[in-house]
Amino acid sequence: MPPSTLQVSCVQLHWATDIERNVASTLRYIARAAREGSRVVLFPEAGLTSYYFPYLITLPPEQVDAALDSVREAARDHDIWVIAGTIRKTRDRFINVAHVISPAGEVTYEYAKVQMAGRDEKKYCRGGDKLALFEIDGILCTLVICRDGRHPELYRIPAMAGAQVLFHPSCSSDEIEAVAWKRTSGRAQQPVGPNSKIFHCVANTVGQSPDGLQTSSGASFIREPNGIPLAEAGYYQEEMITAVLDLARADRSYILDSMEHPPFLRPYWREMVEAVKARKDLKPE
């Protein structure tokens, strides 16, 4: 039987620092989350490689693999689920990947970001071709990465398939004026509970790029299925937030209503759910 609760930590890190610092920070927060009793710890988009493209495109693939191996070892040592991100070179372009790592230290699931954002990502990366559906301790979960969250079908269809928790690694970086606007308008990460009735866990980034032209919006959060904050981070500092999810509250009621009304859409929703299930285990390459 799946547990009735799930304690989750979300870690907010700098988005434009080098891989050595990123790995050290990640390992430190894995240990801290485990000490505080969390079963899952979520890190930001591209938290290991950084999201700063002039730097990350120079990283040897072997160094990225070694960073991920270090995180796998830490997950095993601390008996905790870890969701960590890299931007990885493939045979033709880069892909932006979230890696789900089990307490046994195994990468049990991977999801590639679907919707590209920003000039550099659109230049260097291509999107994935599946929606995320995976289990953590028997709890059905889903994933989106940053800009994906603006596209509700990417998490609502997995919720139709049964997902109760959305993990949302993000790097809401942009020019300083754009980030200020995101903060005041609430555009960075919009809570999904009010249109789905599932939990929403966001790990975002902070800090400026080396040239000082870009920053990130911070404000990581964990929200319950009505959209109410359970934990929130600040705008500027690296930090970890933690909350206990009462899974009975994630009843997916808005999702279930959408699947039934209007009646003419019912068969199409069911077809899409089956298509998501059929593709869910494809490896991003």
PyRosetta script that sets phi, psi and omega in degrees:
from pyrosetta import init, pose_from_sequence

init()
pose = pose_from_sequence("MPPSTLQVSCVQLHWATDIERNVASTLRYIARAAREGSRVVLFPEAGLTSYYFPYLITLPPEQVDAALDSVREAARDHDIWVIAGTIRKTRDRFINVAHVISPAGEVTYEYAKVQMAGRDEKKYCRGGDKLALFEIDGILCTLVICRDGRHPELYRIPAMAGAQVLFHPSCSSDEIEAVAWKRTSGRAQQPVGPNSKIFHCVANTVGQSPDGLQTSSGASFIREPNGIPLAEAGYYQEEMITAVLDLARADRSYILDSMEHPPFLRPYWREMVEAVKARKDLKPE")
pose.set_psi(1, 135.0)
pose.set_omega(1, 175.0)
pose.set_phi(2, -64.0)
pose.set_psi(2, 153.6)
pose.set_omega(2, 178.1)
pose.set_phi(3, -68.9)
pose.set_psi(3, 160.8)
pose.set_omega(3, 179.1)
pose.set_phi(4, -85.8)
pose.set_psi(4, -17.4)
pose.set_omega(4, 178.1)
pose.set_phi(5, -134.3)
pose.set_psi(5, 160.6)
pose.set_omega(5, 177.6)
pose.set_phi(6, -144.2)
pose.set_psi(6, 117.9)
pose.set_omega(6, 176.1)
pose.set_phi(7, -88.2)
pose.set_psi(7, 126.6)
pose.set_omega(7, -174.5)
pose.set_phi(8, -124.1)
pose.set_psi(8, 138.0)
pose.set_omega(8, 169.9)
pose.set_phi(9, -115.1)
pose.set_psi(9, 140.4)
pose.set_omega(9, 174.5)
pose.set_phi(10, -118.9)
pose.set_psi(10, 130.2)
pose.set_omega(10, -175.3)
pose.set_phi(11, -108.8)
pose.set_psi(11, 130.1)
pose.set_omega(11, 179.4)
pose.set_phi(12, -103.6)
pose.set_psi(12, 118.9)
pose.set_omega(12, -175.5)
pose.set_phi(13, -127.1)
pose.set_psi(13, 163.2)
pose.set_omega(13, 173.9)
pose.set_phi(14, -66.0)
pose.set_psi(14, 141.1)
pose.set_omega(14, -171.9)
pose.set_phi(15, -95.4)
pose.set_psi(15, -9.4)
pose.set_omega(15, -170.0)
pose.set_phi(16, -131.8)
pose.set_psi(16, 38.3)
pose.set_omega(16, 177.1)
pose.set_phi(17, -110.2)
pose.set_psi(17, 169.5)
pose.set_omega(17, -170.9)
pose.set_phi(18, -77.6)
pose.set_psi(18, 164.4)
pose.set_omega(18, -171.5)
pose.set_phi(19, -64.2)
pose.set_psi(19, -34.5)
pose.set_omega(19, 179.4)
pose.set_phi(20, -63.5)
pose.set_psi(20, -45.4)
pose.set_omega(20, 177.9)
pose.set_phi(21, -65.8)
pose.set_psi(21, -40.0)
pose.set_omega(21, -178.7)
pose.set_phi(22, -62.3)
pose.set_psi(22, -43.1)
pose.set_omega(22, 179.3)
pose.set_phi(23, -64.6)
pose.set_psi(23, -45.5)
pose.set_omega(23, -179.5)
pose.set_phi(24, -60.0)
pose.set_psi(24, -43.3)
pose.set_omega(24, 179.0)
pose.set_phi(25, -64.5)
pose.set_psi(25, -41.2)
pose.set_omega(25, -179.4)
pose.set_phi(26, -62.5)
pose.set_psi(26, -45.8)
pose.set_omega(26, -179.8)
pose.set_phi(27, -63.5)
pose.set_psi(27, -38.6)
pose.set_omega(27, 179.8)
pose.set_phi(28, -64.4)
pose.set_psi(28, -42.3)
pose.set_omega(28, -178.5)
pose.set_phi(29, -76.1)
pose.set_psi(29, -28.7)
pose.set_omega(29, 173.0)
pose.set_phi(30, -60.1)
pose.set_psi(30, -47.1)
pose.set_omega(30, 179.8)
pose.set_phi(31, -62.4)
pose.set_psi(31, -41.2)
pose.set_omega(31, -179.0)
pose.set_phi(32, -66.8)
pose.set_psi(32, -44.2)
pose.set_omega(32, 179.8)
pose.set_phi(33, -60.3)
pose.set_psi(33, -40.6)
pose.set_omega(33, 179.1)
pose.set_phi(34, -65.3)
pose.set_psi(34, -41.7)
pose.set_omega(34, 178.9)
pose.set_phi(35, -60.6)
pose.set_psi(35, -34.8)
pose.set_omega(35, -177.8)
pose.set_phi(36, -85.1)
pose.set_psi(36, 2.5)
pose.set_omega(36, 172.6)
pose.set_phi(37, 90.5)
pose.set_psi(37, 11.5)
pose.set_omega(37, 178.8)
pose.set_phi(38, -74.0)
pose.set_psi(38, 146.3)
pose.set_omega(38, 176.3)
pose.set_phi(39, -93.8)
pose.set_psi(39, -24.6)
pose.set_omega(39, 179.9)
pose.set_phi(40, -133.6)
pose.set_psi(40, 139.2)
pose.set_omega(40, 171.5)
pose.set_phi(41, -127.8)
pose.set_psi(41, 127.4)
pose.set_omega(41, -176.5)
pose.set_phi(42, -107.8)
pose.set_psi(42, 132.2)
pose.set_omega(42, 178.6)
pose.set_phi(43, -111.9)
pose.set_psi(43, 163.0)
pose.set_omega(43, -175.0)
pose.set_phi(44, -69.3)
pose.set_psi(44, 167.7)
pose.set_omega(44, 172.6)
pose.set_phi(45, -51.5)
pose.set_psi(45, 129.8)
pose.set_omega(45, 177.8)
pose.set_phi(46, 52.5)
pose.set_psi(46, 35.0)
pose.set_omega(46, -175.4)
pose.set_phi(47, -62.8)
pose.set_psi(47, -24.3)
pose.set_omega(47, 179.7)
pose.set_phi(48, -87.8)
pose.set_psi(48, -46.0)
pose.set_omega(48, -176.3)
pose.set_phi(49, -83.9)
pose.set_psi(49, -16.7)
pose.set_omega(49, -165.6)
pose.set_phi(50, 78.9)
pose.set_psi(50, 164.1)
pose.set_omega(50, 177.1)
pose.set_phi(51, -105.5)
pose.set_psi(51, 8.8)
pose.set_omega(51, -178.4)
pose.set_phi(52, -87.7)
pose.set_psi(52, 101.2)
pose.set_omega(52, -168.6)
pose.set_phi(53, -62.1)
pose.set_psi(53, -38.7)
pose.set_omega(53, 177.9)
pose.set_phi(54, -56.3)
pose.set_psi(54, -27.8)
pose.set_omega(54, 176.8)
pose.set_phi(55, -88.8)
pose.set_psi(55, -51.2)
pose.set_omega(55, -168.6)
pose.set_phi(56, -66.1)
pose.set_psi(56, -29.6)
pose.set_omega(56, -179.5)
pose.set_phi(57, -70.4)
pose.set_psi(57, -12.3)
pose.set_omega(57, 178.4)
pose.set_phi(58, -90.5)
pose.set_psi(58, -7.9)
pose.set_omega(58, -175.0)
pose.set_phi(59, -71.7)
pose.set_psi(59, 130.7)
pose.set_omega(59, 173.7)
pose.set_phi(60, -65.0)
pose.set_psi(60, 138.4)
pose.set_omega(60, 178.8)
pose.set_phi(61, -54.2)
pose.set_psi(61, -33.1)
pose.set_omega(61, -179.5)
pose.set_phi(62, -64.2)
pose.set_psi(62, -33.5)
pose.set_omega(62, 179.0)
pose.set_phi(63, -71.6)
pose.set_psi(63, -36.8)
pose.set_omega(63, 176.3)
pose.set_phi(64, -65.5)
pose.set_psi(64, -43.4)
pose.set_omega(64, 178.0)
pose.set_phi(65, -61.1)
pose.set_psi(65, -41.0)
pose.set_omega(65, -179.6)
pose.set_phi(66, -65.3)
pose.set_psi(66, -38.1)
pose.set_omega(66, 177.6)
pose.set_phi(67, -62.4)
pose.set_psi(67, -44.3)
pose.set_omega(67, 179.0)
pose.set_phi(68, -65.2)
pose.set_psi(68, -37.1)
pose.set_omega(68, 177.6)
pose.set_phi(69, -62.6)
pose.set_psi(69, -38.0)
pose.set_omega(69, 178.3)
pose.set_phi(70, -63.3)
pose.set_psi(70, -38.6)
pose.set_omega(70, 178.7)
pose.set_phi(71, -69.5)
pose.set_psi(71, -39.3)
pose.set_omega(71, 177.3)
pose.set_phi(72, -60.1)
pose.set_psi(72, -42.9)
pose.set_omega(72, -179.8)
pose.set_phi(73, -64.3)
pose.set_psi(73, -40.5)
pose.set_omega(73, 180.0)
pose.set_phi(74, -66.5)
pose.set_psi(74, -39.3)
pose.set_omega(74, 177.4)
pose.set_phi(75, -60.2)
pose.set_psi(75, -41.6)
pose.set_omega(75, 179.4)
pose.set_phi(76, -68.0)
pose.set_psi(76, -44.5)
pose.set_omega(76, -178.2)
pose.set_phi(77, -62.8)
pose.set_psi(77, -32.9)
pose.set_omega(77, -174.9)
pose.set_phi(78, -105.9)
pose.set_psi(78, 3.5)
pose.set_omega(78, 174.6)
pose.set_phi(79, 54.2)
pose.set_psi(79, 57.0)
pose.set_omega(79, -175.6)
pose.set_phi(80, -144.8)
pose.set_psi(80, 146.7)
pose.set_omega(80, 171.4)
pose.set_phi(81, -75.5)
pose.set_psi(81, 136.4)
pose.set_omega(81, 179.2)
pose.set_phi(82, -128.6)
pose.set_psi(82, 134.0)
pose.set_omega(82, 172.0)
pose.set_phi(83, -116.6)
pose.set_psi(83, 111.7)
pose.set_omega(83, -174.7)
pose.set_phi(84, -126.8)
pose.set_psi(84, 156.7)
pose.set_omega(84, -173.8)
pose.set_phi(85, -123.1)
pose.set_psi(85, 146.6)
pose.set_omega(85, 173.0)
pose.set_phi(86, -138.3)
pose.set_psi(86, 157.8)
pose.set_omega(86, 165.4)
pose.set_phi(87, -110.6)
pose.set_psi(87, 117.1)
pose.set_omega(87, -165.4)
pose.set_phi(88, -118.2)
pose.set_psi(88, 144.0)
pose.set_omega(88, 176.5)
pose.set_phi(89, -76.8)
pose.set_psi(89, 135.0)
pose.set_omega(89, 173.5)
pose.set_phi(90, -115.8)
pose.set_psi(90, -170.8)
pose.set_omega(90, -177.5)
pose.set_phi(91, -63.0)
pose.set_psi(91, -24.8)
pose.set_omega(91, -178.3)
pose.set_phi(92, -123.1)
pose.set_psi(92, -46.0)
pose.set_omega(92, -177.4)
pose.set_phi(93, -138.3)
pose.set_psi(93, -167.5)
pose.set_omega(93, 175.6)
pose.set_phi(94, -98.4)
pose.set_psi(94, 155.2)
pose.set_omega(94, 170.4)
pose.set_phi(95, -129.7)
pose.set_psi(95, 148.1)
pose.set_omega(95, -176.9)
pose.set_phi(96, -101.2)
pose.set_psi(96, 110.1)
pose.set_omega(96, -165.9)
pose.set_phi(97, -120.8)
pose.set_psi(97, 138.7)
pose.set_omega(97, 167.5)
pose.set_phi(98, -103.7)
pose.set_psi(98, 127.2)
pose.set_omega(98, -178.1)
pose.set_phi(99, -106.9)
pose.set_psi(99, 122.6)
pose.set_omega(99, 176.3)
pose.set_phi(100, -95.1)
pose.set_psi(100, 118.2)
pose.set_omega(100, -173.3)
pose.set_phi(101, -115.4)
pose.set_psi(101, 128.1)
pose.set_omega(101, -175.9)
pose.set_phi(102, -81.4)
pose.set_psi(102, 166.9)
pose.set_omega(102, 174.5)
pose.set_phi(103, -62.9)
pose.set_psi(103, -12.7)
pose.set_omega(103, 173.2)
pose.set_phi(104, -85.8)
pose.set_psi(104, -1.7)
pose.set_omega(104, 179.5)
pose.set_phi(105, 84.0)
pose.set_psi(105, 15.7)
pose.set_omega(105, -179.5)
pose.set_phi(106, -101.5)
pose.set_psi(106, 140.3)
pose.set_omega(106, 171.8)
pose.set_phi(107, -77.9)
pose.set_psi(107, 105.1)
pose.set_omega(107, -174.6)
pose.set_phi(108, -94.0)
pose.set_psi(108, -16.3)
pose.set_omega(108, -178.9)
pose.set_phi(109, -158.6)
pose.set_psi(109, 147.1)
pose.set_omega(109, 175.5)
pose.set_phi(110, -139.7)
pose.set_psi(110, 139.9)
pose.set_omega(110, 179.5)
pose.set_phi(111, -131.6)
pose.set_psi(111, 132.8)
pose.set_omega(111, 177.0)
pose.set_phi(112, -102.1)
pose.set_psi(112, 132.4)
pose.set_omega(112, 178.7)
pose.set_phi(113, -52.3)
pose.set_psi(113, 135.8)
pose.set_omega(113, -175.7)
pose.set_phi(114, -92.2)
pose.set_psi(114, -47.2)
pose.set_omega(114, -173.4)
pose.set_phi(115, -100.9)
pose.set_psi(115, 112.4)
pose.set_omega(115, -179.7)
pose.set_phi(116, -73.1)
pose.set_psi(116, 150.5)
pose.set_omega(116, -178.9)
pose.set_phi(117, -138.4)
pose.set_psi(117, 137.5)
pose.set_omega(117, 175.0)
pose.set_phi(118, 85.0)
pose.set_psi(118, 156.0)
pose.set_omega(118, -175.3)
pose.set_phi(119, -60.8)
pose.set_psi(119, -47.1)
pose.set_omega(119, -175.2)
pose.set_phi(120, -67.7)
pose.set_psi(120, -43.1)
pose.set_omega(120, -179.6)
pose.set_phi(121, -63.9)
pose.set_psi(121, -41.4)
pose.set_omega(121, 178.4)
pose.set_phi(122, -66.3)
pose.set_psi(122, -30.6)
pose.set_omega(122, 178.9)
pose.set_phi(123, -72.2)
pose.set_psi(123, -43.1)
pose.set_omega(123, -169.5)
pose.set_phi(124, -101.2)
pose.set_psi(124, -23.4)
pose.set_omega(124, -169.3)
pose.set_phi(125, -113.1)
pose.set_psi(125, 159.6)
pose.set_omega(125, 167.7)
pose.set_phi(126, -122.9)
pose.set_psi(126, 155.6)
pose.set_omega(126, -175.9)
pose.set_phi(127, -83.4)
pose.set_psi(127, 160.7)
pose.set_omega(127, 174.8)
pose.set_phi(128, -77.2)
pose.set_psi(128, 175.4)
pose.set_omega(128, -174.1)
pose.set_phi(129, -135.0)
pose.set_psi(129, 40.8)
pose.set_omega(129, 173.3)
pose.set_phi(130, -155.5)
pose.set_psi(130, 165.8)
pose.set_omega(130, 170.6)
pose.set_phi(131, -104.6)
pose.set_psi(131, 155.8)
pose.set_omega(131, -172.0)
pose.set_phi(132, -90.4)
pose.set_psi(132, 133.4)
pose.set_omega(132, 175.2)
pose.set_phi(133, -153.0)
pose.set_psi(133, 114.6)
pose.set_omega(133, -174.9)
pose.set_phi(134, -155.1)
pose.set_psi(134, 168.0)
pose.set_omega(134, -178.5)
pose.set_phi(135, -112.2)
pose.set_psi(135, 143.2)
pose.set_omega(135, 167.2)
pose.set_phi(136, -123.7)
pose.set_psi(136, 113.8)
pose.set_omega(136, -177.4)
pose.set_phi(137, 51.4)
pose.set_psi(137, 37.7)
pose.set_omega(137, 178.4)
pose.set_phi(138, 83.8)
pose.set_psi(138, -0.8)
pose.set_omega(138, 178.5)
pose.set_phi(139, -93.7)
pose.set_psi(139, 125.6)
pose.set_omega(139, -179.3)
pose.set_phi(140, -76.8)
pose.set_psi(140, 130.0)
pose.set_omega(140, -174.5)
pose.set_phi(141, -132.1)
pose.set_psi(141, 167.3)
pose.set_omega(141, 173.3)
pose.set_phi(142, -139.1)
pose.set_psi(142, 171.4)
pose.set_omega(142, -175.5)
pose.set_phi(143, -140.3)
pose.set_psi(143, 140.8)
pose.set_omega(143, 160.6)
pose.set_phi(144, -134.0)
pose.set_psi(144, 161.3)
pose.set_omega(144, 180.0)
pose.set_phi(145, -121.4)
pose.set_psi(145, 117.4)
pose.set_omega(145, 173.1)
pose.set_phi(146, 45.2)
pose.set_psi(146, -109.0)
pose.set_omega(146, -174.9)
pose.set_phi(147, -55.0)
pose.set_psi(147, -26.9)
pose.set_omega(147, 177.6)
pose.set_phi(148, -53.1)
pose.set_psi(148, -31.7)
pose.set_omega(148, -176.6)
pose.set_phi(149, -64.7)
pose.set_psi(149, -16.9)
pose.set_omega(149, 175.9)
pose.set_phi(150, -78.6)
pose.set_psi(150, -3.9)
pose.set_omega(150, -174.9)
pose.set_phi(151, -119.1)
pose.set_psi(151, 88.6)
pose.set_omega(151, -168.9)
pose.set_phi(152, -58.1)
pose.set_psi(152, -27.2)
pose.set_omega(152, -179.5)
pose.set_phi(153, -60.3)
pose.set_psi(153, -25.5)
pose.set_omega(153, -175.9)
pose.set_phi(154, -70.4)
pose.set_psi(154, -24.9)
pose.set_omega(154, 174.8)
pose.set_phi(155, -112.5)
pose.set_psi(155, -24.6)
pose.set_omega(155, -178.2)
pose.set_phi(156, -70.4)
pose.set_psi(156, -37.4)
pose.set_omega(156, 178.9)
pose.set_phi(157, -68.4)
pose.set_psi(157, -43.8)
pose.set_omega(157, 171.3)
pose.set_phi(158, -58.2)
pose.set_psi(158, -35.1)
pose.set_omega(158, 175.9)
pose.set_phi(159, -65.8)
pose.set_psi(159, -35.0)
pose.set_omega(159, 173.4)
pose.set_phi(160, -61.1)
pose.set_psi(160, -30.9)
pose.set_omega(160, 177.8)
pose.set_phi(161, -80.9)
pose.set_psi(161, -4.9)
pose.set_omega(161, 174.7)
pose.set_phi(162, 121.8)
pose.set_psi(162, -3.2)
pose.set_omega(162, -177.5)
pose.set_phi(163, -64.4)
pose.set_psi(163, 134.2)
pose.set_omega(163, -179.9)
pose.set_phi(164, -107.8)
pose.set_psi(164, -16.3)
pose.set_omega(164, -176.4)
pose.set_phi(165, -131.4)
pose.set_psi(165, 130.0)
pose.set_omega(165, 172.7)
pose.set_phi(166, -104.8)
pose.set_psi(166, 120.2)
pose.set_omega(166, 171.6)
pose.set_phi(167, -96.9)
pose.set_psi(167, 131.1)
pose.set_omega(167, -168.9)
pose.set_phi(168, -134.3)
pose.set_psi(168, 79.2)
pose.set_omega(168, 171.9)
pose.set_phi(169, -68.2)
pose.set_psi(169, 140.3)
pose.set_omega(169, -173.0)
pose.set_phi(170, -145.9)
pose.set_psi(170, 157.6)
pose.set_omega(170, 168.0)
pose.set_phi(171, -140.7)
pose.set_psi(171, 86.6)
pose.set_omega(171, -174.9)
pose.set_phi(172, -83.7)
pose.set_psi(172, 63.5)
pose.set_omega(172, -177.8)
pose.set_phi(173, -96.0)
pose.set_psi(173, 147.0)
pose.set_omega(173, -178.2)
pose.set_phi(174, -171.2)
pose.set_psi(174, 177.5)
pose.set_omega(174, 172.6)
pose.set_phi(175, -57.1)
pose.set_psi(175, 153.0)
pose.set_omega(175, -171.5)
pose.set_phi(176, -57.9)
pose.set_psi(176, -41.7)
pose.set_omega(176, -179.7)
pose.set_phi(177, -64.7)
pose.set_psi(177, -39.5)
pose.set_omega(177, -179.6)
pose.set_phi(178, -65.5)
pose.set_psi(178, -39.2)
pose.set_omega(178, 178.8)
pose.set_phi(179, -66.8)
pose.set_psi(179, -39.7)
pose.set_omega(179, 176.7)
pose.set_phi(180, -60.0)
pose.set_psi(180, -39.9)
pose.set_omega(180, 178.7)
pose.set_phi(181, -68.2)
pose.set_psi(181, -40.0)
pose.set_omega(181, 177.6)
pose.set_phi(182, -58.4)
pose.set_psi(182, -41.2)
pose.set_omega(182, -179.0)
pose.set_phi(183, -65.4)
pose.set_psi(183, -46.5)
pose.set_omega(183, -175.2)
pose.set_phi(184, -72.9)
pose.set_psi(184, -27.3)
pose.set_omega(184, -177.9)
pose.set_phi(185, -96.6)
pose.set_psi(185, -8.0)
pose.set_omega(185, -177.6)
pose.set_phi(186, 70.9)
pose.set_psi(186, 28.0)
pose.set_omega(186, -174.1)
pose.set_phi(187, -87.6)
pose.set_psi(187, -13.0)
pose.set_omega(187, -171.8)
pose.set_phi(188, -64.1)
pose.set_psi(188, -62.8)
pose.set_omega(188, 174.9)
pose.set_phi(189, -134.5)
pose.set_psi(189, 113.9)
pose.set_omega(189, -178.2)
pose.set_phi(190, -91.1)
pose.set_psi(190, 131.4)
pose.set_omega(190, -177.3)
pose.set_phi(191, -57.9)
pose.set_psi(191, 136.0)
pose.set_omega(191, -176.7)
pose.set_phi(192, -94.6)
pose.set_psi(192, -18.1)
pose.set_omega(192, -177.6)
pose.set_phi(193, -53.3)
pose.set_psi(193, -44.7)
pose.set_omega(193, -177.6)
pose.set_phi(194, -63.9)
pose.set_psi(194, -12.1)
pose.set_omega(194, 174.1)
pose.set_phi(195, -118.1)
pose.set_psi(195, 9.3)
pose.set_omega(195, -176.9)
pose.set_phi(196, -142.0)
pose.set_psi(196, -33.0)
pose.set_omega(196, -172.3)
pose.set_phi(197, 65.7)
pose.set_psi(197, 45.6)
pose.set_omega(197, 170.2)
pose.set_phi(198, -127.6)
pose.set_psi(198, 165.0)
pose.set_omega(198, 176.7)
pose.set_phi(199, -74.7)
pose.set_psi(199, 151.4)
pose.set_omega(199, -177.3)
pose.set_phi(200, -133.9)
pose.set_psi(200, 115.2)
pose.set_omega(200, -177.5)
pose.set_phi(201, -117.3)
pose.set_psi(201, 116.3)
pose.set_omega(201, -175.3)
pose.set_phi(202, -116.1)
pose.set_psi(202, 128.4)
pose.set_omega(202, 169.2)
pose.set_phi(203, -115.8)
pose.set_psi(203, 109.5)
pose.set_omega(203, -177.4)
pose.set_phi(204, -107.2)
pose.set_psi(204, -174.8)
pose.set_omega(204, -176.4)
pose.set_phi(205, -118.1)
pose.set_psi(205, 166.2)
pose.set_omega(205, 174.9)
pose.set_phi(206, -135.4)
pose.set_psi(206, 171.6)
pose.set_omega(206, 171.5)
pose.set_phi(207, 99.0)
pose.set_psi(207, 167.1)
pose.set_omega(207, -178.5)
pose.set_phi(208, -104.3)
pose.set_psi(208, 157.3)
pose.set_omega(208, 172.9)
pose.set_phi(209, -72.1)
pose.set_psi(209, 160.6)
pose.set_omega(209, -178.9)
pose.set_phi(210, -57.1)
pose.set_psi(210, -29.5)
pose.set_omega(210, 179.2)
pose.set_phi(211, -86.0)
pose.set_psi(211, -2.4)
pose.set_omega(211, 176.9)
pose.set_phi(212, 76.1)
pose.set_psi(212, 5.3)
pose.set_omega(212, -174.9)
pose.set_phi(213, -88.3)
pose.set_psi(213, -19.8)
pose.set_omega(213, -178.1)
pose.set_phi(214, -126.5)
pose.set_psi(214, 156.4)
pose.set_omega(214, 175.1)
pose.set_phi(215, -142.2)
pose.set_psi(215, -174.0)
pose.set_omega(215, -179.6)
pose.set_phi(216, -136.7)
pose.set_psi(216, 156.5)
pose.set_omega(216, -165.0)
pose.set_phi(217, -89.3)
pose.set_psi(217, -7.8)
pose.set_omega(217, 178.9)
pose.set_phi(218, 59.0)
pose.set_psi(218, -142.8)
pose.set_omega(218, 173.9)
pose.set_phi(219, 60.5)
pose.set_psi(219, 38.9)
pose.set_omega(219, 171.0)
pose.set_phi(220, -56.2)
pose.set_psi(220, 153.6)
pose.set_omega(220, -179.7)
pose.set_phi(221, -153.6)
pose.set_psi(221, 162.1)
pose.set_omega(221, 167.1)
pose.set_phi(222, -125.4)
pose.set_psi(222, 120.9)
pose.set_omega(222, -177.1)
pose.set_phi(223, -124.0)
pose.set_psi(223, 142.6)
pose.set_omega(223, -179.7)
pose.set_phi(224, -83.6)
pose.set_psi(224, 173.6)
pose.set_omega(224, -168.7)
pose.set_phi(225, -64.6)
pose.set_psi(225, -12.3)
pose.set_omega(225, 172.6)
pose.set_phi(226, -91.8)
pose.set_psi(226, 1.2)
pose.set_omega(226, -179.0)
pose.set_phi(227, 91.5)
pose.set_psi(227, -0.1)
pose.set_omega(227, -178.1)
pose.set_phi(228, -75.2)
pose.set_psi(228, 133.5)
pose.set_omega(228, 179.2)
pose.set_phi(229, -68.7)
pose.set_psi(229, 131.9)
pose.set_omega(229, 169.8)
pose.set_phi(230, -96.3)
pose.set_psi(230, -29.2)
pose.set_omega(230, 177.1)
pose.set_phi(231, -159.1)
pose.set_psi(231, 144.3)
pose.set_omega(231, -179.6)
pose.set_phi(232, -140.7)
pose.set_psi(232, 143.7)
pose.set_omega(232, 177.1)
pose.set_phi(233, -102.4)
pose.set_psi(233, 168.0)
pose.set_omega(233, 179.8)
pose.set_phi(234, -82.5)
pose.set_psi(234, -176.6)
pose.set_omega(234, -177.4)
pose.set_phi(235, -82.9)
pose.set_psi(235, -28.2)
pose.set_omega(235, -162.2)
pose.set_phi(236, -121.9)
pose.set_psi(236, -23.4)
pose.set_omega(236, -169.4)
pose.set_phi(237, -105.0)
pose.set_psi(237, 151.8)
pose.set_omega(237, 169.1)
pose.set_phi(238, -72.1)
pose.set_psi(238, 134.5)
pose.set_omega(238, -179.0)
pose.set_phi(239, -166.3)
pose.set_psi(239, 171.0)
pose.set_omega(239, 177.5)
pose.set_phi(240, -123.9)
pose.set_psi(240, 136.6)
pose.set_omega(240, 174.3)
pose.set_phi(241, -117.8)
pose.set_psi(241, 153.8)
pose.set_omega(241, -174.1)
pose.set_phi(242, -143.1)
pose.set_psi(242, 143.4)
pose.set_omega(242, 175.6)
pose.set_phi(243, -152.1)
pose.set_psi(243, 156.9)
pose.set_omega(243, 174.9)
pose.set_phi(244, -100.4)
pose.set_psi(244, 124.9)
pose.set_omega(244, 179.7)
pose.set_phi(245, -94.4)
pose.set_psi(245, 120.0)
pose.set_omega(245, 172.9)
pose.set_phi(246, -86.2)
pose.set_psi(246, 99.4)
pose.set_omega(246, -167.7)
pose.set_phi(247, -64.6)
pose.set_psi(247, -21.2)
pose.set_omega(247, 178.1)
pose.set_phi(248, -63.6)
pose.set_psi(248, -23.6)
pose.set_omega(248, 179.9)
pose.set_phi(249, -74.4)
pose.set_psi(249, -20.9)
pose.set_omega(249, 179.0)
pose.set_phi(250, -86.2)
pose.set_psi(250, 72.0)
pose.set_omega(250, -175.1)
pose.set_phi(251, -87.8)
pose.set_psi(251, -3.8)
pose.set_omega(251, 176.2)
pose.set_phi(252, 59.0)
pose.set_psi(252, 27.4)
pose.set_omega(252, -171.0)
pose.set_phi(253, -63.0)
pose.set_psi(253, -38.8)
pose.set_omega(253, 178.4)
pose.set_phi(254, -66.6)
pose.set_psi(254, -37.1)
pose.set_omega(254, 177.4)
pose.set_phi(255, -63.2)
pose.set_psi(255, -46.5)
pose.set_omega(255, -178.7)
pose.set_phi(256, -63.6)
pose.set_psi(256, -37.3)
pose.set_omega(256, 176.0)
pose.set_phi(257, -64.0)
pose.set_psi(257, -40.7)
pose.set_omega(257, 179.7)
pose.set_phi(258, -62.2)
pose.set_psi(258, -32.4)
pose.set_omega(258, -178.6)
pose.set_phi(259, -71.8)
pose.set_psi(259, -17.9)
pose.set_omega(259, -176.4)
pose.set_phi(260, -104.9)
pose.set_psi(260, -26.7)
pose.set_omega(260, -173.2)
pose.set_phi(261, -133.1)
pose.set_psi(261, 131.1)
pose.set_omega(261, -0.1)
pose.set_phi(262, -75.5)
pose.set_psi(262, 152.5)
pose.set_omega(262, -173.3)
pose.set_phi(263, -58.3)
pose.set_psi(263, -32.1)
pose.set_omega(263, -175.4)
pose.set_phi(264, -67.3)
pose.set_psi(264, -17.4)
pose.set_omega(264, 179.1)
pose.set_phi(265, -88.3)
pose.set_psi(265, -14.8)
pose.set_omega(265, -174.3)
pose.set_phi(266, -50.0)
pose.set_psi(266, -51.9)
pose.set_omega(266, -176.4)
pose.set_phi(267, -64.2)
pose.set_psi(267, -29.4)
pose.set_omega(267, -179.2)
pose.set_phi(268, -73.2)
pose.set_psi(268, -39.6)
pose.set_omega(268, 174.9)
pose.set_phi(269, -59.9)
pose.set_psi(269, -44.2)
pose.set_omega(269, -178.9)
pose.set_phi(270, -65.1)
pose.set_psi(270, -38.0)
pose.set_omega(270, 176.1)
pose.set_phi(271, -62.6)
pose.set_psi(271, -41.8)
pose.set_omega(271, 179.9)
pose.set_phi(272, -66.5)
pose.set_psi(272, -39.9)
pose.set_omega(272, 177.7)
pose.set_phi(273, -60.3)
pose.set_psi(273, -44.6)
pose.set_omega(273, 179.4)
pose.set_phi(274, -64.9)
pose.set_psi(274, -36.3)
pose.set_omega(274, 177.7)
pose.set_phi(275, -65.7)
pose.set_psi(275, -40.2)
pose.set_omega(275, 177.3)
pose.set_phi(276, -63.1)
pose.set_psi(276, -44.4)
pose.set_omega(276, 179.3)
pose.set_phi(277, -62.5)
pose.set_psi(277, -37.7)
pose.set_omega(277, -177.8)
pose.set_phi(278, -67.5)
pose.set_psi(278, -29.0)
pose.set_omega(278, -174.8)
pose.set_phi(279, -103.2)
pose.set_psi(279, -4.8)
pose.set_omega(279, -167.1)
pose.set_phi(280, -60.4)
pose.set_psi(280, -28.4)
pose.set_omega(280, -175.8)
pose.set_phi(281, -99.3)
pose.set_psi(281, 8.5)
pose.set_omega(281, 175.0)
pose.set_phi(282, -63.3)
pose.set_psi(282, 135.6)
pose.set_omega(282, -179.1)
pose.set_phi(283, -83.3)
pose.set_psi(283, 127.5)
pose.set_omega(283, 177.4)
pose.set_phi(284, -66.9)
pose.set_psi(284, 124.4)
pose.set_omega(284, -178.4)
pose.set_phi(285, -140.0)
pose.dump_pdb("model.pdb")
